[in-house]
Structure formats: structure tokens, C-alpha cells
Amino acid sequence: MREARPDRSGGFPFLVCIPLALIFTVSCGPSGQRPAGPAGDYFDATDLFAKGKIARCIQFSEGLATATPPTAYTDRARVLRVVIFTGQVKAFKELSEAYTKGWEKAKASEVRRDFGFQRQNSLEYGGEAALNLQMVANQLDKGGELPQGLTLEAPYPTAEGPTVITQLNRVVEGGGIDSGDQDAAAVDAQRKGIDDTLGEMVGGGRAAARSAMKAGPVKLDNFTFAIYLAKQLQNGASLFDKKHSYNPAKFRALCASATDMTKAAQATLKDKPDKDKEKEVKKLQDEIKASLKTV
């Protein structure tokens, strides 16, 4: 993923997806000598994740996620990238919607112009994160099924994101905020998005995720993970709907990947049928089909 640059057209600089965007001060990971080979590469990626150096974590994990033939760390890297890209989709969607509301309410032309720039930047980077999430989902999809034994194996981030991005409270009311607060909102949004994603994937919220990840690798249930990933792909698709950066082709492509994930969820029920889970899959599939009629 490319780094965001300060806006050159007069708006406030918008810092997203850059190495300094999420600075955690404490390093995590096992002490001692760095392991060699793919194990060392994965250690580096998770260490960067713990420190909040998300852009570099994406770079370090890409080779592992695309390795041919796959290594023992390929699926682990893919799960880690699901966390990152899902968190970024959440972050940029929240930012774009806040700046949209602010743009609608702002009276000063300069504030409206600035908020318009921030909205556009948020949509651009959110859309990119959604497409990256789709790429990882496609990598995980093995002929309509997910690999067995998927785990979330990484340190919990050492600087927790807020539950509410306070800098956006003024934005949604149409009040201008300075560049420092915009930068802080971008940082907080990504921290919040990633922490919320961890809480959802592990189950039980942030505190449960922190405890589980500290104890060691977290085994993921394939049905639950497939449903979750389908919902996040659908959420990513919404960034390309008529309310955001309208792009029907990308919207449909993400919905198609979401549908594929629902089929992967169904595949887990072949040997152990479960009526409630089957209803959950059918409901999600119907929601995706309904959303396709809106573009």
C-alpha cells in the first residue's frame, strides 16, 4: 500500500497508512535471537504490528502472504493482513462519513473545502484497503473452503485505540479543526479500527482479545471466521456505493468475494449440519444480493 502524502491543494495534511501514523512505544515479541527464514520474517512483521508501524508491517508480510509454495507462515501472515485491512476499512469509512457530515453542516467555505479534501482522501485509502482485503480473502479461499488450522498469532498492539474519536465530535458539527487534530484523528481511527477488529475476531471485545493473544496463538473457527470475513468484505464494498466513491464494478467484485466467503462458511457444515448456522449464512447471502440491486 502506498503512503499518503500531505495534501498539496490547500487542505490540511492527512496522515494515513504511513510508518509514523501509529507509533507504539513498547516492542513486543519474544526476546533473544531473531529466528531465521520465514519465521524471522513473520517475527519482524508482528513486531512492526505491535509497534503500530502498519505500512511496514504490510510490506514485511506481503512476501509471506504470497509465497509460492506456501510456508508455515503464509496463512498466519494472511490472517494478520485481514486484521490490518479490516481495521483500515473501518477507520477510513468512519473518517469519510464524519467529514461528509461536517462538509454538509460547515458554513465557512474554507472549512467545507478542507473537509471535502479529507473525505476524498479517506474514501481513496478506504477503498484501497477494501481491495487489499479482497485480495487476502481470495488468497485464503481454497476451492470454496478455508485452510484448516487458521490462527491469529501476533502480539496485541501496545497502544490501544480509543473507543470514540473525540477529534471528530467537532467535525460532524461542521466546526473546523486544525491539522494536528486531523492527524490525531487519522491515527486514532486506525488504532480503533484494528483494536475493534481484534475484539470481534477473537470474540468478547478488546480485553478478551488482549488476554487471548497474550496467552499464545488464537485458533480461529472456520465458520465464524468465514462469516466475519464475508461481512467485512460487504462493509468494504459499501465504500464504492452511491453514498461514497461510486464504482459499481468494484462494488460487485467485493460482493462476489463476500458471497464466496459465505460458501466457505457453508462448506464447514457439510459434516456437521447446523440449522441456525445455515440460516445465518442464508440471511447474509440475501443481504448481499439485496445490496447488489442498489448499484
C-alpha positions in Angstrom: 0.0 0.0 0.0 1.4 3.4 -0.9 1.9 6.1 1.7 -0.4 9.0 2.0 1.1 12.4 1.3 0.2 15.8 2.7 -2.5 17.4 0.6 -0.9 20.0 -1.8 -4.0 21.7 -2.8 -4.6 23.8 0.3 -6.3 21.3 2.6 -5.0 20.0 5.9 -2.3 17.3 5.6 -4.0 13.9 6.0 -1.7 11.3 7.5 -2.8 7.7 6.9 -1.0 4.4 6.4 2.4 5.9 6.9 5.1 4.5 9.2 4.6 7.3 11.7 0.8 7.1 11.7 0.6 4.6 14.6 3.6 4.8 16.9 3.6 2.3 19.7 6.4 2.8 22.1 6.9 -0.7 23.5 8.2 -3.6 21.4 6.5 -6.9 21.7 7.6 -10.4 20.8 9.9 -13.0 22.2 13.3 -11.9 23.4 16.6 -13.4 22.3 18.0 -14.2 18.9 15.8 -13.5 15.8 14.7 -16.7 14.1 15.8 -17.4 10.6 13.9 -17.7 7.3 10.1 -17.3 7.1 9.9 -17.5 10.9 12.2 -14.4 11.2 10.2 -12.6 8.5 7.0 -13.2 10.4 8.6 -12.2 13.7 9.6 -8.9 12.0 6.1 -8.4 10.7 4.4 -9.0 14.0 6.9 -6.8 15.8 6.1 -4.0 13.5 2.4 -4.7 14.0 2.8 -4.4 17.8 4.7 -1.1 17.4 2.0 0.3 15.1 4.2 0.6 12.0 1.4 -0.6 9.9 2.7 0.4 6.4 5.9 -1.5 7.1 4.0 -4.5 8.5 2.1 -4.7 5.3 5.3 -4.6 3.3 7.1 -7.2 5.5 4.1 -9.6 5.5 3.4 -9.4 1.7 6.2 -11.8 0.8 4.9 -14.3 3.3 1.3 -14.0 2.2 2.2 -14.6 -1.5 4.9 -17.2 -1.0 4.9 -20.0 -3.6 5.0 -22.7 -2.4 3.4 -21.5 0.8 5.4 -21.7 4.0 4.3 -22.5 7.6 3.8 -18.7 8.0 1.8 -17.9 4.9 -1.7 -18.3 6.3 -0.6 -16.6 9.5 0.5 -13.6 7.5 -2.8 -13.6 5.6 -4.8 -13.6 8.9 -2.7 -10.7 10.2 -3.3 -8.8 7.0 -7.0 -9.5 7.3 -6.8 -7.7 10.7 -5.0 -4.7 9.3 -7.1 -4.2 6.2 -10.3 -4.7 8.0 -9.3 -2.2 10.6 -8.3 0.3 7.9 -11.6 -0.1 6.1 -13.4 0.6 9.4 -11.2 3.6 10.1 -11.4 5.3 6.7 -15.1 4.7 6.4 -15.7 6.4 9.8 -13.4 9.3 8.8 -15.1 9.7 5.4 -18.6 9.8 7.0 -17.6 12.2 9.7 -16.1 14.6 7.1 -19.1 14.2 4.9 -21.4 15.3 7.8 -19.0 18.1 8.6 -19.0 19.3 5.0 -22.8 19.4 4.9 -23.0 21.5 8.1 -20.0 23.7 7.8 -20.7 27.3 6.8 -17.2 28.6 6.2 -16.1 27.9 2.6 -12.5 27.2 3.8 -13.8 24.5 6.2 -16.0 23.0 3.6 -13.1 22.8 1.2 -10.8 21.2 3.7 -13.5 18.7 4.7 -14.1 17.8 1.1 -10.4 17.0 0.7 -10.4 14.9 3.8 -13.5 13.0 2.7 -11.9 12.3 -0.7 -8.6 11.1 0.9 -10.5 8.9 3.3 -12.5 7.3 0.5 -9.4 6.7 -1.6 -7.5 4.9 1.2 -10.5 3.1 2.5 -11.2 1.8 -1.0 -7.6 0.7 -1.3 -7.8 -1.2 2.0 -11.1 -2.9 0.9 -9.4 -4.1 -2.3 -6.4 -5.4 -0.3 -8.8 -7.2 2.0 -10.5 -8.8 -1.0 -7.1 -9.9 -2.3 -6.3 -11.6 1.0 -9.7 -13.2 1.1 -9.1 -14.7 -2.3 -5.7 -16.0 -1.2 -7.4 -17.8 1.7 -10.2 -19.3 -0.4 -9.0 -22.8 -1.4 -11.7 -24.0 -3.8 -14.6 -22.8 -1.7 -13.1 -23.7 1.6 -10.7 -22.1 4.1 -7.5 -23.8 5.2 -7.7 -25.8 8.3 -6.0 -24.6 11.5 -6.0 -20.9 10.9 -4.6 -18.9 13.8 -4.2 -15.3 14.8 -0.7 -15.2 16.1 0.6 -11.8 17.0 1.2 -9.5 20.0 -1.7 -7.3 20.9 -0.9 -3.6 20.0 0.9 -1.9 22.8 -1.0 1.4 22.4 -4.7 0.9 22.5 -7.0 2.9 20.2 -9.9 5.0 21.7 -13.4 3.8 21.7 -14.5 7.2 20.5 -12.5 9.5 18.2 -13.0 12.7 20.1 -11.5 14.9 17.4 -14.4 14.1 15.1 -17.0 15.4 17.5 -16.4 18.9 16.3 -16.1 17.8 12.7 -19.6 16.3 12.5 -21.0 19.6 13.8 -19.3 21.5 10.9 -16.6 23.1 13.0 -13.1 23.3 11.6 -10.2 21.5 13.3 -6.5 22.2 12.8 -4.0 19.9 11.1 -2.8 18.5 14.3 -6.2 17.3 15.3 -6.8 15.9 11.8 -3.6 13.9 12.1 -4.6 12.7 15.5 -8.0 11.6 14.2 -6.3 9.6 11.4 -4.0 7.9 14.0 -6.9 7.2 16.4 -9.2 5.9 13.7 -6.7 3.3 12.6 -5.9 2.2 16.2 -9.6 2.0 16.9 -10.3 0.0 13.8 -7.6 -2.5 14.4 -8.4 -3.0 18.1 -12.1 -3.3 17.3 -11.3 -5.9 14.6 -9.2 -8.0 17.1 -12.0 -7.9 19.6 -14.6 -9.0 17.0 -12.4 -11.8 15.6 -11.4 -13.3 18.9 -14.8 -12.6 20.5 -15.6 -10.9 23.7 -14.1 -7.4 22.9 -10.7 -5.9 23.3 -10.0 -7.1 26.8 -10.7 -10.7 25.7 -8.6 -10.4 22.6 -5.7 -8.9 24.6 -5.7 -11.8 27.1 -6.1 -14.5 24.4 -3.3 -13.1 22.2 -1.0 -12.8 25.2 -1.6 -16.4 26.0 -0.4 -17.6 22.6 -1.8 -18.3 19.1 -5.6 -17.9 18.9 -7.2 -20.7 16.9 -9.9 -19.4 14.6 -13.2 -21.3 14.0 -13.5 -21.6 10.2 -17.3 -21.0 10.1 -17.1 -17.9 12.4 -14.1 -16.5 10.5 -15.6 -17.0 7.1 -18.9 -15.3 8.1 -16.9 -12.4 9.7 -14.7 -12.0 6.6 -17.8 -12.0 4.4 -19.3 -9.2 6.4 -16.2 -7.2 6.3 -15.9 -7.6 2.5 -19.5 -6.4 2.3 -18.6 -3.4 4.5 -15.6 -2.7 2.2 -17.9 -2.9 -0.8 -20.1 -0.1 0.7 -17.2 2.3 0.2 -18.0 2.0 -3.5 -21.7 2.6 -3.2 -23.7 5.7 -4.3 -23.1 7.3 -0.9 -19.3 7.1 -1.1 -17.0 6.8 -4.1 -19.4 5.3 -6.5 -17.8 2.4 -8.5 -20.2 -0.3 -9.5 -17.6 -2.7 -10.8 -15.6 -2.7 -7.6 -18.7 -2.9 -5.5 -19.8 -6.0 -7.4 -16.4 -7.6 -7.2 -16.2 -7.2 -3.4 -19.8 -8.5 -3.0 -18.7 -11.5 -5.1 -15.8 -12.2 -2.8 -18.2 -11.8 0.2 -20.5 -14.4 -1.4 -17.6 -16.7 -1.9 -16.8 -16.5 1.9 -20.4 -17.4 2.7 -19.9 -20.5 0.6 -16.7 -21.3 2.5 -18.8 -21.0 5.7 -21.4 -23.4 4.2 -18.6 -25.9 3.4 -17.8 -26.2 7.1 -21.4 -27.5 7.7 -21.1 -30.5 5.3 -20.1 -32.9 8.0 -21.8 -31.2 10.9 -25.2 -29.6 9.7 -26.5 -26.8 11.9 -29.8 -25.2 11.1 -29.0 -22.0 13.0 -25.7 -21.6 11.1 -27.4 -22.4 7.8 -30.0 -19.7 8.5 -27.2 -17.2 9.3 -25.5 -17.9 6.0 -28.7 -17.6 4.0 -29.5 -14.3 5.7 -26.1 -12.9 4.8 -26.4 -14.1 1.3 -29.8 -12.5 0.9 -28.3 -9.2 2.3 -25.5 -9.3 -0.3 -28.0 -10.0 -3.1 -30.2 -7.1 -1.9 -27.2 -4.7 -1.8 -26.3 -5.6 -5.4 -29.7 -4.2 -6.5 -28.7 -0.8 -5.3 -25.9 -0.2 -7.8 
